[in-house]
Amino acid sequence: MARYRADVLDELKRFGVLPTPETPPELVREQLNDLYCYELRRLRDRRRAGEFPKHEYADRVRRLREKYRLLSRPLWTWIERE
C-alpha cells in the first residue's frame, strides 16, 4: 500500500490522475507518462500541420516537459516514508 505525498497528489490531480493507496506508484507513473507521450505526439502533429513555426517547437517541448516535471522525480519521492 502506497501513501502518496500531498504535493504529488496535487500535481497528479491537474492531469485527472487520482490514485488510491492501493494503486502502485509504477502504474501511476506509467499512466502519467502515457499522457505526456500523447501530448508530445499531438504537439508534433500540430507542428507538421503548420499550426506554428518550426522554430517554436523546441520551446513548446520544453514547456510541455516542465508541465510533466513530476516524471523527472524518482518514484520513491512520490510516497510518504513510513
Secondary structure, DSSP 8 states (H G I E B T S, - for coil): ---B-HHHHHHHHTTT----TTS-HHHHHHHHHHHHHHHHHHHHHHHHTTSS-GGGHHHHHHHHHHHTGGGGS-GGGTB---
